[in-house]
Amino acid sequence: MQGKVEEIAHKILTAAKELKLTSGRGPTGIAAAASYIASVLTGERKTQREIAEIAQVTEVTIRNRYKELVDRLMFQISL
């Protein structure tokens, strides 16, 4: 992934931490979901499966963390 994706993912993780959305959640799953969201936002789309394989988490984990982050951080993502 390019630098812009990493930058956005980092901002998502920072916001999630400030809102205490990471409490009780696996850090790898949160990071994977943030990477997925960032890839969608930048148009450098990666599938949940691709990110899950790299992060060694399940697609379900990414989907669940994705939903939580998008709902709580009030993103509007068009799929």
KEKEVO-95762 format. One record per atom (N, C-alpha, C, CB): residue in one letter; atom name; x, y negated, z negated. Coordinates in pm, 1 decimal. Glycine has a CB too. Layout:
aa;at;east;north;up
A;CA;X;Y;Z
...
//
This chain:
aa;at;east;north;up
M;N;84.2;118.2;0.0
M;CA;0.0;0.0;0.0
M;C;88.6;-124.3;0.0
M;CB;-95.8;0.1;-122.1
Q;N;37.6;-226.8;59.6
Q;CA;113.0;-350.4;72.0
Q;C;111.8;-430.0;-58.4
Q;CB;56.8;-434.7;185.5
G;N;194.5;-533.8;-64.1
G;CA;208.1;-616.4;-182.8
G;C;79.8;-684.1;-225.8
G;CB;311.2;-718.8;-159.8
K;N;-2.7;-726.3;-129.6
K;CA;-128.5;-794.8;-162.1
K;C;-222.1;-701.2;-239.2
K;CB;-197.9;-845.6;-32.9
V;N;-225.6;-575.1;-197.7
V;CA;-310.3;-477.0;-267.1
V;C;-261.4;-460.2;-410.2
V;CB;-309.9;-339.9;-192.8
E;N;-130.9;-448.9;-427.8
E;CA;-74.9;-433.1;-561.6
E;C;-104.4;-554.8;-648.7
E;CB;75.8;-409.9;-553.5
E;N;-93.3;-672.1;-590.2
E;CA;-120.0;-795.9;-664.5
E;C;-265.2;-801.4;-712.6
E;CB;-89.1;-918.6;-576.8
I;N;-358.2;-768.4;-624.9
I;CA;-500.5;-770.0;-660.5
I;C;-530.7;-661.9;-763.7
I;CB;-588.3;-750.0;-535.1
A;N;-474.1;-543.0;-745.8
A;CA;-494.9;-434.3;-842.3
A;C;-444.8;-476.2;-980.3
A;CB;-422.8;-304.9;-795.8
H;N;-331.6;-543.6;-984.2
H;CA;-277.0;-590.5;-1112.4
H;C;-372.1;-690.5;-1177.6
H;CB;-137.6;-655.0;-1092.2
K;N;-428.9;-780.7;-1098.9
K;CA;-524.2;-879.1;-1153.1
K;C;-648.9;-809.8;-1206.0
K;CB;-563.1;-982.4;-1045.2
I;N;-694.3;-707.0;-1134.7
I;CA;-811.1;-630.3;-1179.8
I;C;-780.6;-563.0;-1312.7
I;CB;-852.3;-524.6;-1074.2
L;N;-662.5;-502.0;-1322.7
L;CA;-623.3;-434.3;-1447.0
L;C;-611.3;-532.0;-1563.1
L;CB;-491.0;-360.8;-1427.8
T;N;-557.4;-650.0;-1536.5
T;CA;-544.3;-751.9;-1640.7
T;C;-682.0;-794.8;-1690.6
T;CB;-466.1;-874.0;-1587.7
A;N;-773.7;-819.7;-1597.0
A;CA;-909.6;-859.9;-1634.5
A;C;-979.8;-748.4;-1712.0
A;CB;-991.4;-896.9;-1509.1
A;N;-961.5;-624.5;-1667.8
A;CA;-1022.8;-510.9;-1736.6
A;C;-970.1;-497.2;-1878.5
A;CB;-997.7;-382.0;-1659.2
K;N;-840.7;-519.2;-1894.1
K;CA;-781.7;-510.8;-2027.8
K;C;-834.7;-621.5;-2117.8
K;CB;-628.9;-518.4;-2019.5
E;N;-845.1;-743.1;-2065.0
E;CA;-896.1;-856.6;-2143.7
E;C;-1039.9;-833.1;-2188.0
E;CB;-887.5;-986.4;-2062.4
L;N;-1119.2;-767.0;-2103.1
L;CA;-1258.8;-738.2;-2136.7
L;C;-1274.6;-607.2;-2213.0
L;CB;-1342.4;-733.7;-2010.7
K;N;-1160.8;-544.8;-2245.6
K;CA;-1157.6;-418.9;-2320.3
K;C;-1231.1;-305.3;-2248.3
K;CB;-1218.4;-439.4;-2457.8
L;N;-1224.6;-306.6;-2115.1
L;CA;-1286.2;-200.2;-2036.3
L;C;-1197.1;-77.1;-2028.8
L;CB;-1317.4;-250.0;-1896.2
T;N;-1074.1;-90.5;-2074.2
T;CA;-979.9;20.7;-2066.9
T;C;-983.1;107.6;-2192.0
T;CB;-839.9;-31.7;-2044.8
S;N;-1048.2;61.3;-2295.4
S;CA;-1053.3;133.3;-2422.0
S;C;-1119.9;269.4;-2405.0
S;CB;-1127.6;51.0;-2527.0
G;N;-1047.8;373.8;-2444.1
G;CA;-1103.1;508.9;-2436.4
G;C;-1099.4;569.2;-2297.7
G;CB;-1242.9;508.1;-2484.7
R;N;-1035.7;502.5;-2204.9
R;CA;-1027.9;551.1;-2067.1
R;C;-883.4;587.5;-2035.4
R;CB;-1081.4;444.5;-1966.6
G;N;-866.9;685.4;-1949.9
G;CA;-732.6;723.5;-1907.0
G;C;-672.1;613.8;-1821.2
G;CB;-735.5;856.5;-1829.6
P;N;-550.4;573.4;-1851.5
P;CA;-488.2;464.4;-1775.9
P;C;-469.6;496.2;-1628.3
P;CB;-355.2;430.6;-1836.2
T;N;-445.5;621.6;-1597.1
T;CA;-425.3;659.1;-1457.3
T;C;-554.4;642.1;-1376.9
T;CB;-375.3;804.2;-1447.6
G;N;-667.1;678.9;-1435.7
G;CA;-796.0;664.2;-1367.9
G;C;-832.0;519.3;-1343.3
G;CB;-904.8;729.9;-1448.5
I;N;-806.1;435.0;-1442.0
I;CA;-833.6;291.5;-1428.2
I;C;-744.5;232.1;-1319.0
I;CB;-810.7;217.4;-1563.4
A;N;-616.3;267.6;-1322.5
A;CA;-522.5;215.8;-1222.4
A;C;-561.1;263.5;-1082.3
A;CB;-378.4;259.7;-1255.5
A;N;-602.5;387.9;-1070.7
A;CA;-643.4;441.4;-940.6
A;C;-767.0;367.7;-888.7
A;CB;-671.9;592.9;-950.8
A;N;-862.9;343.3;-976.4
A;CA;-983.5;270.8;-935.8
A;C;-949.7;127.5;-896.2
A;CB;-1087.6;271.2;-1049.0
A;N;-860.8;63.5;-970.0
A;CA;-819.4;-73.5;-937.0
A;C;-750.8;-76.0;-800.6
A;CB;-724.7;-130.4;-1046.2
S;N;-670.0;24.8;-772.1
S;CA;-604.2;34.0;-642.2
S;C;-706.6;52.9;-530.7
S;CB;-503.0;149.3;-641.4
Y;N;-806.7;136.1;-557.9
Y;CA;-911.6;158.3;-457.8
Y;C;-988.1;28.4;-430.8
Y;CB;-1009.1;269.3;-504.7
I;N;-1026.3;-41.6;-535.9
I;CA;-1099.0;-167.7;-520.8
I;C;-1014.4;-268.2;-443.0
I;CB;-1137.8;-225.5;-659.1
A;N;-888.4;-278.0;-478.6
A;CA;-798.9;-372.6;-411.1
A;C;-783.5;-337.3;-263.2
A;CB;-661.0;-374.3;-479.5
S;N;-777.6;-208.8;-232.2
S;CA;-763.5;-169.2;-91.5
S;C;-888.6;-205.6;-11.9
S;CB;-736.2;-17.9;-80.4
V;N;-1004.0;-193.4;-75.3
V;CA;-1129.4;-231.9;-9.4
V;C;-1134.2;-383.3;11.9
V;CB;-1251.4;-185.7;-93.1
L;N;-1097.1;-458.4;-91.6
L;CA;-1102.7;-604.2;-84.4
L;C;-1009.0;-661.6;21.1
L;CB;-1069.3;-663.5;-218.8
T;N;-895.6;-597.1;41.9
T;CA;-798.6;-648.8;138.5
T;C;-820.4;-593.7;278.7
T;CB;-658.5;-616.3;93.0
G;N;-911.6;-499.8;292.5
G;CA;-936.3;-439.8;422.8
G;C;-832.2;-334.5;458.8
G;CB;-939.2;-546.9;528.8
E;N;-744.3;-304.0;366.0
E;CA;-642.2;-202.1;387.3
E;C;-691.0;-72.2;324.8
E;CB;-504.5;-245.5;326.8
R;N;-804.9;-31.4;370.3
R;CA;-880.9;74.3;307.0
R;C;-811.3;208.5;298.8
R;CB;-1006.1;91.0;377.8
K;N;-814.0;263.5;180.5
K;CA;-770.3;400.4;154.3
K;C;-892.0;473.0;99.4
K;CB;-647.0;406.3;53.5
T;N;-902.2;601.3;128.1
T;CA;-1016.2;676.3;75.3
T;C;-992.8;708.7;-71.8
T;CB;-1039.3;806.2;156.5
Q;N;-1102.0;736.9;-140.1
Q;CA;-1091.0;777.4;-279.8
Q;C;-1007.9;904.5;-289.8
Q;CB;-1230.7;798.7;-342.2
R;N;-1022.9;991.1;-193.6
R;CA;-947.1;1116.4;-193.6
R;C;-796.9;1090.0;-182.8
R;CB;-993.1;1206.7;-77.9
E;N;-757.9;999.7;-92.6
E;CA;-615.7;967.4;-76.2
E;C;-556.5;913.9;-206.5
E;CB;-596.4;864.4;36.8
I;N;-628.1;821.8;-268.5
I;CA;-578.7;762.6;-393.3
I;C;-580.0;865.9;-505.0
I;CB;-663.5;640.1;-433.0
A;N;-683.2;949.6;-508.9
A;CA;-690.8;1053.7;-611.9
A;C;-572.5;1150.3;-602.5
A;CB;-822.8;1131.3;-599.5
E;N;-536.0;1188.4;-481.5
E;CA;-423.1;1279.4;-464.4
E;C;-292.3;1215.1;-510.1
E;CB;-411.7;1322.8;-318.3
I;N;-273.0;1088.1;-476.5
I;CA;-151.0;1018.3;-515.4
I;C;-144.9;1001.5;-667.2
I;CB;-143.0;881.1;-446.1
A;N;-257.6;961.0;-727.4
A;CA;-262.1;933.9;-871.4
A;C;-279.8;1060.5;-955.7
A;CB;-374.8;837.4;-901.6
Q;N;-310.6;1170.5;-889.6
Q;CA;-336.5;1297.7;-957.0
Q;C;-452.7;1288.1;-1055.2
Q;CB;-211.8;1344.2;-1029.7
V;N;-561.0;1228.1;-1007.0
V;CA;-688.1;1225.2;-1079.7
V;C;-794.4;1275.5;-982.9
V;CB;-722.4;1079.7;-1134.3
T;N;-915.1;1296.5;-1032.8
T;CA;-1021.2;1343.8;-944.3
T;C;-1090.4;1225.5;-876.2
T;CB;-1123.9;1428.2;-1022.9
E;N;-1154.6;1255.7;-765.5
E;CA;-1233.2;1153.0;-697.1
E;C;-1346.7;1104.5;-786.2
E;CB;-1289.1;1207.0;-564.4
V;N;-1401.2;1193.9;-866.8
V;CA;-1509.3;1158.0;-958.0
V;C;-1461.0;1054.8;-1059.1
V;CB;-1563.2;1282.7;-1030.3
T;N;-1339.2;1071.9;-1108.6
T;CA;-1281.5;974.6;-1202.0
T;C;-1272.4;838.1;-1135.8
T;CB;-1141.8;1020.5;-1250.1
I;N;-1221.6;834.7;-1013.8
I;CA;-1210.5;706.6;-942.4
I;C;-1348.1;645.4;-923.4
I;CB;-1141.0;725.5;-805.5
R;N;-1444.7;726.9;-882.8
R;CA;-1580.9;676.7;-861.2
R;C;-1640.2;618.6;-989.0
R;CB;-1670.8;788.5;-808.5
N;N;-1623.9;688.9;-1099.8
N;CA;-1679.5;642.0;-1227.1
N;C;-1613.1;512.9;-1273.4
N;CB;-1663.8;749.4;-1334.3
R;N;-1480.7;509.3;-1270.4
R;CA;-1409.1;386.7;-1310.4
R;C;-1438.8;273.8;-1214.1
R;CB;-1257.2;411.3;-1316.9
Y;N;-1451.8;303.3;-1085.5
Y;CA;-1486.1;203.6;-983.0
Y;C;-1619.7;137.5;-1018.2
Y;CB;-1493.2;269.5;-841.2
K;N;-1719.3;218.7;-1046.1
K;CA;-1852.2;165.5;-1079.2
K;C;-1846.7;77.1;-1203.1
K;CB;-1952.0;280.1;-1101.1
E;N;-1774.9;123.1;-1305.7
E;CA;-1763.4;44.9;-1429.6
E;C;-1694.9;-89.1;-1403.5
E;CB;-1685.2;124.2;-1536.3
L;N;-1583.4;-84.9;-1331.5
L;CA;-1508.6;-207.5;-1305.5
L;C;-1589.0;-304.9;-1220.3
L;CB;-1376.6;-175.3;-1236.8
V;N;-1650.3;-254.9;-1115.5
V;CA;-1727.5;-342.5;-1027.0
V;C;-1845.8;-403.5;-1101.9
V;CB;-1777.1;-264.8;-903.3
D;N;-1915.2;-321.8;-1179.7
D;CA;-2030.3;-373.6;-1254.8
D;C;-1988.8;-477.1;-1358.4
D;CB;-2104.0;-259.5;-1323.4
R;N;-1884.9;-447.7;-1434.6
R;CA;-1845.0;-534.6;-1544.8
R;C;-1766.3;-657.5;-1499.9
R;CB;-1763.3;-456.5;-1643.0
L;N;-1689.9;-644.0;-1391.7
L;CA;-1610.8;-757.8;-1344.2
L;C;-1685.7;-839.5;-1239.7
L;CB;-1478.6;-709.3;-1286.4
M;N;-1807.3;-796.3;-1207.9
M;CA;-1896.6;-866.8;-1116.7
M;C;-1837.4;-889.1;-977.5
M;CB;-1934.1;-998.7;-1176.0
F;N;-1775.7;-786.9;-923.6
F;CA;-1728.6;-791.7;-786.0
F;C;-1846.0;-771.2;-693.2
F;CB;-1619.4;-685.8;-760.3
Q;N;-1833.2;-825.5;-576.9
Q;CA;-1929.2;-794.5;-471.9
Q;C;-1847.9;-735.9;-357.2
Q;CB;-2012.6;-922.6;-426.7
I;N;-1860.8;-606.2;-340.7
I;CA;-1781.9;-536.6;-239.5
I;C;-1876.9;-479.5;-135.9
I;CB;-1694.1;-424.3;-302.7
S;N;-1848.9;-511.3;-10.7
S;CA;-1930.9;-454.1;95.9
S;C;-1858.4;-331.6;149.1
S;CB;-1958.2;-558.3;210.4
L;N;-1933.3;-223.7;155.0
L;CA;-1873.2;-96.9;198.5
L;C;-1900.0;-69.1;341.9
L;CB;-1923.4;17.1;116.0
//
